[in-house]
Amino acid sequence: MFLAGILAAAATVAVISPASAAQPSCGRASWYALTSLTASGERMNPAKLTAAHPKLRFGTKVEVVNPRNGKSVVVRINDRGPFVKGRIIDVSKAAAGELGMIKSGVAKVCFRVVS
């Protein structure tokens, strides 16, 4: 089960490279709710389940898990980022709500490519 593996790996932080994109990665995430154009050319919609990642292809779907509360969400990569050192993914406000991280603004998460 993915969640069990994520909970076991939650103490480690990894950076995804194209060769290891299918492997779960853990680190800090933040959320954003802008309405500007994303790097993929579509308008950012905070109500959609999307995310920004520095290297994954646009359209890639990843499952993001908050190991602290066990909540998860599948998001579609449509932007580049995060641009803050130590963060591995930025999720939309809707995705942050699903993960239970709106109030904190940042959370430790793990994610894996699902398609």
Secondary structure, DSSP 8 states (H G I E B T S, - for coil): -HHHHHHHHTT------GGGTTS-EEEEEEEE---SB-TTSSB--TTS-EEE-SSS-TT-EEEEEETTTTEEEEEEEEE----STTEEEEEEHHHHHHHT-TTTSEEEEEEEE--
